[in-house]
Amino acid sequence: MDMHEAKRVEITIEAVMQKRLTDALKAAGVSGYTILPVRGGSGRSGEWSREGQVSRAGGMVQVVCIIRPDRLDPLLEAAFSVVERHIGVVCVTDCNVLRAERF
């Protein structure tokens, strides 16, 4: 089976910033992404948990995109325009996909 190189971009950001991030991604030509809830974690500011939160304000989400390598820079520029002023982490990894035409 033929495998095709791609990039997996994971952006963890405050839930209240989700729409601003996805709007920026769409404006950069990114049409596919998946949004996952983040239940908790630990970082520079210590441990946190979504448990007991009554609104989106205290939560985090992860937006996952898989794209062709030549489309990475516009995606990162769009993501950074939102993340640079807020809590957020952007990770990029190499991956392979079976159906390259979908990306």
Secondary structure, DSSP 8 states (H G I E B T S, - for coil): ---EEEEEEEEEEEGGGHHHHHHHHHHTT----EEEEE-EEEETTEEEESTT--SGGG-EEEEEEEE-GGGHHHHHHHHHHHHTTSSEEEEEEEEEES-GGG-
